[in-house]
Amino acid sequence: MPVSIDNQIVRRNVKKNDSAVYQCEASNKHGTILASANILVINLAPMLLTDNNLEYAAVEGKDVLLDCKVFGSPHPVVEWDREDSASPVQGPKYSIYENGSLNIKNTVKEDSGLYTCLTGNTEGKAAITAILDIRDATQIVEPPENIKVLRGSTAQFTCGAKYDSAFANDFQVSWNKDNEEITFIHTDNSRFYVEDGVLQIMNVSAEDQGNYTCVANTSLDQAQETAELIVLDVPDPPEELKLSEPKNTSVRLNWTPGNSHNKPIIEFIVEYEESRWKPGDWHELVRVPGNHTSALLKLHGHVDYQFRVSAVNEIGRSQPSDPSDRYKTLPTAPENNPGGIIMEGNLPNEIHIKWEPLKPIEQNGPGLEYKVSWRRKGVEDNWNEEVVKRHSFFIRNTPTFEPYEIQIQAINHLGFGPEPKVVTGFSGEDFPESAPQNVTVEIMNSTVIRVNWLRVPQESIRGHLGGYRVHWWKVRSLLEGKRGHSEKHSLTFHGDRNHGMVPGLKPFSEYSLIVMAFNGRGNGPASTPFTFKTPEGVPEHPALLRVASFSKDSITLLWVPPLEQNGILTGHMLQYQLINDTEELGNLHNITISDLTVTRWKVGGLETSSKYKFYMSACTRVGCGKPITEEGITTMEGGHTTTLSIPTTTLSPVANVSLSSIEPALLNISSSVSDTKANISWITGMAQKESEFYIAYMNNRKGNWKISEAVNISQNFHIIEGLDPGSEYTIRLMTKNWVDNTSIFEDVVETRGKAYAGIYDGISTQGWFIGVMCAVALLTLIMLIACFVQRNKGGKYSVKEKEDLHPDLESPGINDDTFCEYSDNDEKPLKGSLQSLDGEIKAAESGDSLAGYGDEEHDQFNEDGSFIGEYAAHKNKGPVGVNGSSKGLHQVTA
């Protein structure tokens, strides 16, 4: 049944039989009018207006709308199903709109899949499928961080983003500054660069300060993070400097602080410039805290000032402000007195007073002078006074080392400075007049003593006590008994003390020492020499330890006593142990050898084909010293005894070993000496060029052997240095390889005395003599060059050819070839040169002889030598050879 509402007819739930023509009739007193409407009621199956198999994409966490627009009559019913679900989608997460679209809220990855929209009415059904892909949301995983950078440096922001791989073609990162996108233009002047998500700002300025946002964009979503850039810099200079509260010796300076550039101002520095003494130079006057904007400035008189201010923060100091107006003060009396007063007593009866003068700006007026006042402390009541212009003063005729009181006051034409402080000092020092008494020595050990003495009375010091000095020297060795001159040694003990420790003494020796006090002037008199003896000590290690022979169960050792015995030897300690290539060492066996004449020992009862290590140490009554070591190997079972070739004469006078007959390795061995040196020269025989040997030498008066380092046989000479003038020495050559073809040379030589050497050494070491010799050599070289040029240029130039074609008949007959011409004798061999190379060496003059240099300094040698045989090697530091040889050599041909 139709329902009429507000001139409208509404028919609900129409049916096919409701199809008709409907008329509306309107009438009034004037008449009637009709309006007709033809309504045809029909049914229509659902029609889907959305395409099938549409693909939808959304990012996780966002809403998505799947379309399903449908038309039909009666109105179709719409529902959504998922491919993997048997029931329709439903729940608060899903919403179906009237037009059939499905809204999915807060999507997750699990929402991805196929969705089906089903529609139907009385006339039929229809369906479409939608494909939904839920992707990962874009994230900033490495956001930029707030940074503070110095102006002029480089700022760097890092931005790392994570996005779904499906966005690979449309993902991009952009940067904004203060919500405005940054445009990157790559030119030479560009300061902004982006590479791999990193934003760099070069040469940062104050204008670059702000908020920087990294924006990661995709077609579906966006992520962004913001960081702040703070630019740090020194403060801007203060402004608006003004002077107030003017007075003669002060004024107040006011200013306005500049921008602090993100670091608070710590302090302000006020500087001044004056136009009288150093115009244009600025000097610091005062510093005030950073929260102040004014400072009361204390000024000097008679100065025309100008001021400026700088601000300081943690970054640094600002540029100075513009200068203030000038401010001139009136002259006044000095406000300061000199400082840095020093009293020196360079001589016993005077005082030299020095002080730091006032700075020009501190003078406060014209006519600066200094009033010096002095008096003896505790003796004089009245002051002695003197006015001077310089900044030093001498007080003369004073007693030695007496206390004085001093005052220095500044004055100028306008008055005196403040009351000066009293400074106390002493008059000049003199040398101590007394020596320490009751000097005694306590023996601490064989190398250290304690020296005791009574202090010198203070009245005898006659100055400031500096301390005490101990001088000592070795008188003799108790082994030799011969007195000699030894180098003096000294130790200084500062302060007022009565003892001191003296180290570094030689055991078993006699020493003398003296003690003296010293002050600022110098040393006082020495005490009476005190003589003492050091006790015995342990010896040094033996000079040599060698294996002489070995067999299957024994090894024979040969040794040489120590060079420094440090006492009376009581014997030797021989120790040995098995050291085969195992981690465990054999037991250590001890053998005590009390007979000092024994320098050879056979160690028996050893294992066959085994390696042993031997330790040999020398002993005194105090104990045994450090050992020297050697290793030896026994032979295998059934092996024969092997005897190593040991020299007939060794460093030990008691050693006597048989010498095998071998061919010589050295030829023409000779020795020569000067006052402090000995030269040993030789010619290599049939030995290997890489063979080595040693040179031993002994002062026949002292009896101590010294051994050189290893000398290569191809060196052909060796120089022994440091010999005593006028002394007799025994020199021996010793081979290292006992089985090599070697020769042994022994000679007894005597060095020249100092008086003889001084005749020639004096001239050759003078500077003028060396200069003359150099000049003569240079002139000789120039003459030789001139002769060579003259000889070779004749007949080679056009001038020479013209002279040959047109000779000057008036010229005297001059034979050019006679000037600087070489004779046939130039091709002859030099005197003293070797005449053959067949291996036979003649005893002629050496081509390397030093006879041609100096005034016979190396000519007079009268040494005798004899060929002895082969000698053992020993490695101990000794003289190092230098190039050279001497004339007058005594030669021994082996």
QUIZIDA-V422834 format. One record per residue. N is the residue number from 0. RES is the residue in three letters. OMEGA is omega in whole degrees, -180 to 180 (* if undefined). Layout:
# QUIZIDA-V422834
n: (N:N)
res: (RES:RES)
omega: (OMEGA:OMEGA)
This chain:
# QUIZIDA-V422834
n: (0:1:2:3:4:5:6:7:8:9:10:11:12:13:14:15:16:17:18:19:20:21:22:23:24:25:26:27:28:29:30:31:32:33:34:35:36:37:38:39:40:41:42:43:44:45:46:47:48:49:50:51:52:53:54:55:56:57:58:59:60:61:62:63:64:65:66:67:68:69:70:71:72:73:74:75:76:77:78:79:80:81:82:83:84:85:86:87:88:89:90:91:92:93:94:95:96:97:98:99:100:101:102:103:104:105:106:107:108:109:110:111:112:113:114:115:116:117:118:119:120:121:122:123:124:125:126:127:128:129:130:131:132:133:134:135:136:137:138:139:140:141:142:143:144:145:146:147:148:149:150:151:152:153:154:155:156:157:158:159:160:161:162:163:164:165:166:167:168:169:170:171:172:173:174:175:176:177:178:179:180:181:182:183:184:185:186:187:188:189:190:191:192:193:194:195:196:197:198:199:200:201:202:203:204:205:206:207:208:209:210:211:212:213:214:215:216:217:218:219:220:221:222:223:224:225:226:227:228:229:230:231:232:233:234:235:236:237:238:239:240:241:242:243:244:245:246:247:248:249:250:251:252:253:254:255:256:257:258:259:260:261:262:263:264:265:266:267:268:269:270:271:272:273:274:275:276:277:278:279:280:281:282:283:284:285:286:287:288:289:290:291:292:293:294:295:296:297:298:299:300:301:302:303:304:305:306:307:308:309:310:311:312:313:314:315:316:317:318:319:320:321:322:323:324:325:326:327:328:329:330:331:332:333:334:335:336:337:338:339:340:341:342:343:344:345:346:347:348:349:350:351:352:353:354:355:356:357:358:359:360:361:362:363:364:365:366:367:368:369:370:371:372:373:374:375:376:377:378:379:380:381:382:383:384:385:386:387:388:389:390:391:392:393:394:395:396:397:398:399:400:401:402:403:404:405:406:407:408:409:410:411:412:413:414:415:416:417:418:419:420:421:422:423:424:425:426:427:428:429:430:431:432:433:434:435:436:437:438:439:440:441:442:443:444:445:446:447:448:449:450:451:452:453:454:455:456:457:458:459:460:461:462:463:464:465:466:467:468:469:470:471:472:473:474:475:476:477:478:479:480:481:482:483:484:485:486:487:488:489:490:491:492:493:494:495:496:497:498:499:500:501:502:503:504:505:506:507:508:509:510:511:512:513:514:515:516:517:518:519:520:521:522:523:524:525:526:527:528:529:530:531:532:533:534:535:536:537:538:539:540:541:542:543:544:545:546:547:548:549:550:551:552:553:554:555:556:557:558:559:560:561:562:563:564:565:566:567:568:569:570:571:572:573:574:575:576:577:578:579:580:581:582:583:584:585:586:587:588:589:590:591:592:593:594:595:596:597:598:599:600:601:602:603:604:605:606:607:608:609:610:611:612:613:614:615:616:617:618:619:620:621:622:623:624:625:626:627:628:629:630:631:632:633:634:635:636:637:638:639:640:641:642:643:644:645:646:647:648:649:650:651:652:653:654:655:656:657:658:659:660:661:662:663:664:665:666:667:668:669:670:671:672:673:674:675:676:677:678:679:680:681:682:683:684:685:686:687:688:689:690:691:692:693:694:695:696:697:698:699:700:701:702:703:704:705:706:707:708:709:710:711:712:713:714:715:716:717:718:719:720:721:722:723:724:725:726:727:728:729:730:731:732:733:734:735:736:737:738:739:740:741:742:743:744:745:746:747:748:749:750:751:752:753:754:755:756:757:758:759:760:761:762:763:764:765:766:767:768:769:770:771:772:773:774:775:776:777:778:779:780:781:782:783:784:785:786:787:788:789:790:791:792:793:794:795:796:797:798:799:800:801:802:803:804:805:806:807:808:809:810:811:812:813:814:815:816:817:818:819:820:821:822:823:824:825:826:827:828:829:830:831:832:833:834:835:836:837:838:839:840:841:842:843:844:845:846:847:848:849:850:851:852:853:854:855:856:857:858:859:860:861:862:863:864:865:866:867:868:869:870:871:872:873:874:875:876:877:878:879:880:881:882:883:884:885:886:887:888:889:890:891:892:893)
res: (MET:PRO:VAL:SER:ILE:ASP:ASN:GLN:ILE:VAL:ARG:ARG:ASN:VAL:LYS:LYS:ASN:ASP:SER:ALA:VAL:TYR:GLN:CYS:GLU:ALA:SER:ASN:LYS:HIS:GLY:THR:ILE:LEU:ALA:SER:ALA:ASN:ILE:LEU:VAL:ILE:ASN:LEU:ALA:PRO:MET:LEU:LEU:THR:ASP:ASN:ASN:LEU:GLU:TYR:ALA:ALA:VAL:GLU:GLY:LYS:ASP:VAL:LEU:LEU:ASP:CYS:LYS:VAL:PHE:GLY:SER:PRO:HIS:PRO:VAL:VAL:GLU:TRP:ASP:ARG:GLU:ASP:SER:ALA:SER:PRO:VAL:GLN:GLY:PRO:LYS:TYR:SER:ILE:TYR:GLU:ASN:GLY:SER:LEU:ASN:ILE:LYS:ASN:THR:VAL:LYS:GLU:ASP:SER:GLY:LEU:TYR:THR:CYS:LEU:THR:GLY:ASN:THR:GLU:GLY:LYS:ALA:ALA:ILE:THR:ALA:ILE:LEU:ASP:ILE:ARG:ASP:ALA:THR:GLN:ILE:VAL:GLU:PRO:PRO:GLU:ASN:ILE:LYS:VAL:LEU:ARG:GLY:SER:THR:ALA:GLN:PHE:THR:CYS:GLY:ALA:LYS:TYR:ASP:SER:ALA:PHE:ALA:ASN:ASP:PHE:GLN:VAL:SER:TRP:ASN:LYS:ASP:ASN:GLU:GLU:ILE:THR:PHE:ILE:HIS:THR:ASP:ASN:SER:ARG:PHE:TYR:VAL:GLU:ASP:GLY:VAL:LEU:GLN:ILE:MET:ASN:VAL:SER:ALA:GLU:ASP:GLN:GLY:ASN:TYR:THR:CYS:VAL:ALA:ASN:THR:SER:LEU:ASP:GLN:ALA:GLN:GLU:THR:ALA:GLU:LEU:ILE:VAL:LEU:ASP:VAL:PRO:ASP:PRO:PRO:GLU:GLU:LEU:LYS:LEU:SER:GLU:PRO:LYS:ASN:THR:SER:VAL:ARG:LEU:ASN:TRP:THR:PRO:GLY:ASN:SER:HIS:ASN:LYS:PRO:ILE:ILE:GLU:PHE:ILE:VAL:GLU:TYR:GLU:GLU:SER:ARG:TRP:LYS:PRO:GLY:ASP:TRP:HIS:GLU:LEU:VAL:ARG:VAL:PRO:GLY:ASN:HIS:THR:SER:ALA:LEU:LEU:LYS:LEU:HIS:GLY:HIS:VAL:ASP:TYR:GLN:PHE:ARG:VAL:SER:ALA:VAL:ASN:GLU:ILE:GLY:ARG:SER:GLN:PRO:SER:ASP:PRO:SER:ASP:ARG:TYR:LYS:THR:LEU:PRO:THR:ALA:PRO:GLU:ASN:ASN:PRO:GLY:GLY:ILE:ILE:MET:GLU:GLY:ASN:LEU:PRO:ASN:GLU:ILE:HIS:ILE:LYS:TRP:GLU:PRO:LEU:LYS:PRO:ILE:GLU:GLN:ASN:GLY:PRO:GLY:LEU:GLU:TYR:LYS:VAL:SER:TRP:ARG:ARG:LYS:GLY:VAL:GLU:ASP:ASN:TRP:ASN:GLU:GLU:VAL:VAL:LYS:ARG:HIS:SER:PHE:PHE:ILE:ARG:ASN:THR:PRO:THR:PHE:GLU:PRO:TYR:GLU:ILE:GLN:ILE:GLN:ALA:ILE:ASN:HIS:LEU:GLY:PHE:GLY:PRO:GLU:PRO:LYS:VAL:VAL:THR:GLY:PHE:SER:GLY:GLU:ASP:PHE:PRO:GLU:SER:ALA:PRO:GLN:ASN:VAL:THR:VAL:GLU:ILE:MET:ASN:SER:THR:VAL:ILE:ARG:VAL:ASN:TRP:LEU:ARG:VAL:PRO:GLN:GLU:SER:ILE:ARG:GLY:HIS:LEU:GLY:GLY:TYR:ARG:VAL:HIS:TRP:TRP:LYS:VAL:ARG:SER:LEU:LEU:GLU:GLY:LYS:ARG:GLY:HIS:SER:GLU:LYS:HIS:SER:LEU:THR:PHE:HIS:GLY:ASP:ARG:ASN:HIS:GLY:MET:VAL:PRO:GLY:LEU:LYS:PRO:PHE:SER:GLU:TYR:SER:LEU:ILE:VAL:MET:ALA:PHE:ASN:GLY:ARG:GLY:ASN:GLY:PRO:ALA:SER:THR:PRO:PHE:THR:PHE:LYS:THR:PRO:GLU:GLY:VAL:PRO:GLU:HIS:PRO:ALA:LEU:LEU:ARG:VAL:ALA:SER:PHE:SER:LYS:ASP:SER:ILE:THR:LEU:LEU:TRP:VAL:PRO:PRO:LEU:GLU:GLN:ASN:GLY:ILE:LEU:THR:GLY:HIS:MET:LEU:GLN:TYR:GLN:LEU:ILE:ASN:ASP:THR:GLU:GLU:LEU:GLY:ASN:LEU:HIS:ASN:ILE:THR:ILE:SER:ASP:LEU:THR:VAL:THR:ARG:TRP:LYS:VAL:GLY:GLY:LEU:GLU:THR:SER:SER:LYS:TYR:LYS:PHE:TYR:MET:SER:ALA:CYS:THR:ARG:VAL:GLY:CYS:GLY:LYS:PRO:ILE:THR:GLU:GLU:GLY:ILE:THR:THR:MET:GLU:GLY:GLY:HIS:THR:THR:THR:LEU:SER:ILE:PRO:THR:THR:THR:LEU:SER:PRO:VAL:ALA:ASN:VAL:SER:LEU:SER:SER:ILE:GLU:PRO:ALA:LEU:LEU:ASN:ILE:SER:SER:SER:VAL:SER:ASP:THR:LYS:ALA:ASN:ILE:SER:TRP:ILE:THR:GLY:MET:ALA:GLN:LYS:GLU:SER:GLU:PHE:TYR:ILE:ALA:TYR:MET:ASN:ASN:ARG:LYS:GLY:ASN:TRP:LYS:ILE:SER:GLU:ALA:VAL:ASN:ILE:SER:GLN:ASN:PHE:HIS:ILE:ILE:GLU:GLY:LEU:ASP:PRO:GLY:SER:GLU:TYR:THR:ILE:ARG:LEU:MET:THR:LYS:ASN:TRP:VAL:ASP:ASN:THR:SER:ILE:PHE:GLU:ASP:VAL:VAL:GLU:THR:ARG:GLY:LYS:ALA:TYR:ALA:GLY:ILE:TYR:ASP:GLY:ILE:SER:THR:GLN:GLY:TRP:PHE:ILE:GLY:VAL:MET:CYS:ALA:VAL:ALA:LEU:LEU:THR:LEU:ILE:MET:LEU:ILE:ALA:CYS:PHE:VAL:GLN:ARG:ASN:LYS:GLY:GLY:LYS:TYR:SER:VAL:LYS:GLU:LYS:GLU:ASP:LEU:HIS:PRO:ASP:LEU:GLU:SER:PRO:GLY:ILE:ASN:ASP:ASP:THR:PHE:CYS:GLU:TYR:SER:ASP:ASN:ASP:GLU:LYS:PRO:LEU:LYS:GLY:SER:LEU:GLN:SER:LEU:ASP:GLY:GLU:ILE:LYS:ALA:ALA:GLU:SER:GLY:ASP:SER:LEU:ALA:GLY:TYR:GLY:ASP:GLU:GLU:HIS:ASP:GLN:PHE:ASN:GLU:ASP:GLY:SER:PHE:ILE:GLY:GLU:TYR:ALA:ALA:HIS:LYS:ASN:LYS:GLY:PRO:VAL:GLY:VAL:ASN:GLY:SER:SER:LYS:GLY:LEU:HIS:GLN:VAL:THR:ALA)
omega: (180:177:-179:179:176:178:177:176:-179:176:-178:177:-176:178:-177:-177:175:177:-178:174:-178:-179:177:-178:178:-177:171:-175:-179:178:-174:177:-177:172:-174:175:-177:-179:177:-180:178:174:-177:177:-178:176:-180:-179:179:-179:179:176:173:179:179:177:178:177:-177:179:180:176:177:-179:177:-175:172:-178:-174:176:180:179:-4:-173:-175:173:-176:171:-177:176:172:-177:-176:-179:-179:-177:179:176:-180:-179:-176:-180:-173:175:177:-180:-179:179:176:-178:-179:178:178:-176:171:-173:175:-177:-178:179:179:178:180:177:-179:176:-179:178:179:172:-176:-175:179:-179:177:-179:172:-180:175:-180:-177:178:178:-175:178:178:177:-177:170:-176:177:-174:175:-178:176:-179:173:-178:177:175:-179:179:-179:176:-176:175:178:180:178:-176:177:-177:-180:-177:180:-179:-173:-175:-177:178:176:180:177:-179:176:171:-178:175:175:-176:179:177:-178:178:-175:175:180:-178:-178:177:-178:180:176:177:179:176:-179:177:178:177:-177:174:-174:176:-179:-179:-179:-180:179:-179:-179:-175:174:-177:177:-173:167:-180:-177:-177:-176:175:-179:176:-175:175:-176:174:178:-178:-180:-180:173:-179:169:-179:173:-177:172:177:-179:179:179:179:-177:172:-175:-177:178:174:178:179:179:179:176:-179:174:179:-178:178:169:171:-176:178:-178:-177:173:179:179:179:178:172:179:-170:-174:-172:-180:-179:180:178:-179:-178:179:-179:-177:173:-179:-180:-176:179:177:177:176:179:175:-172:176:-171:174:180:174:-178:176:-171:166:-172:171:-173:172:177:-178:169:-177:-178:-179:-174:-179:169:180:178:172:-178:176:172:179:-180:-175:179:-179:178:177:175:179:178:-179:172:-179:175:179:-178:-180:177:-179:176:-178:177:-174:-171:177:175:176:-178:177:178:178:-179:176:174:-179:-177:-180:-176:174:180:-178:173:-178:174:180:176:-180:179:180:175:177:-177:178:-179:-178:177:-177:180:167:-173:176:179:-178:177:180:-179:171:-176:178:170:-173:179:177:172:-177:173:175:-179:178:173:-174:171:176:-178:178:177:171:-175:-178:176:-177:174:-180:180:-175:176:179:178:-178:177:-177:172:-170:178:172:-178:174:-174:-180:177:175:-178:176:178:178:-179:172:179:179:173:-173:-178:-176:176:172:-180:179:178:174:-179:174:180:-176:-179:179:179:179:178:176:-178:176:-180:-178:177:178:176:179:180:-179:180:-180:170:-179:174:-176:-179:-178:179:180:180:-177:179:179:178:-176:172:179:178:-175:176:-178:-177:-176:177:177:-180:180:-180:170:179:177:178:173:-179:177:-177:169:178:175:180:178:174:177:175:-178:179:-179:-177:172:179:-179:176:175:-179:179:-178:180:-179:176:-179:177:174:177:-178:168:179:178:-175:-176:173:-178:172:-179:179:179:178:-177:-177:-180:175:179:-177:176:-178:178:-179:-178:176:177:-175:177:180:179:-178:176:179:-179:177:178:178:178:179:179:-178:175:-173:176:180:-178:177:178:178:-180:-179:-177:174:178:-179:-175:-178:-177:179:-178:174:180:-176:178:179:-178:178:-178:177:-179:176:-177:-178:-179:174:-177:179:-180:178:176:-174:167:179:180:-178:-178:-179:180:-178:166:-172:175:179:179:-177:175:-179:178:179:-180:179:-180:176:179:179:178:-179:-179:-178:-179:179:179:178:177:-177:-177:-178:180:-174:-180:-177:178:-179:-179:-180:-177:177:-179:178:175:177:-179:179:175:-175:167:-178:-177:-176:172:-179:176:-180:-178:173:-175:177:-175:-180:175:-176:-179:179:-179:173:-174:177:179:178:-175:170:-173:177:-176:175:-180:179:171:-174:-179:170:-179:-180:178:-174:-180:-178:174:174:175:-179:176:-177:174:178:178:178:176:-177:179:-177:169:-177:180:172:-177:179:177:179:-176:-177:177:172:-174:172:178:-180:175:-180:173:-176:178:180:178:177:-178:-177:-180:-178:-176:-179:-175:-178:-175:-176:-173:-180:179:-180:-179:-179:179:178:178:180:178:180:179:179:180:179:178:179:180:179:179:179:180:179:-179:180:-178:-177:-173:-177:-178:176:-176:-175:-178:179:178:-180:179:179:178:-179:-177:-179:176:-174:-179:-179:177:-180:-179:177:-178:-175:-179:-179:179:-179:178:178:179:-178:-180:-177:-179:180:180:180:178:179:-179:-175:-178:180:-176:178:180:-177:-179:-178:177:179:-179:176:179:-175:177:-175:-178:-176:177:-179:178:-178:-177:-172:-168:175:-179:-178:173:180:179:179:-175:-176:-174:-178:-176:180:176:-178:175:-174:179:-177:177:-175:172:-176:174:173:-172:175:179:-178:172:-172:175:-179:-179:*)
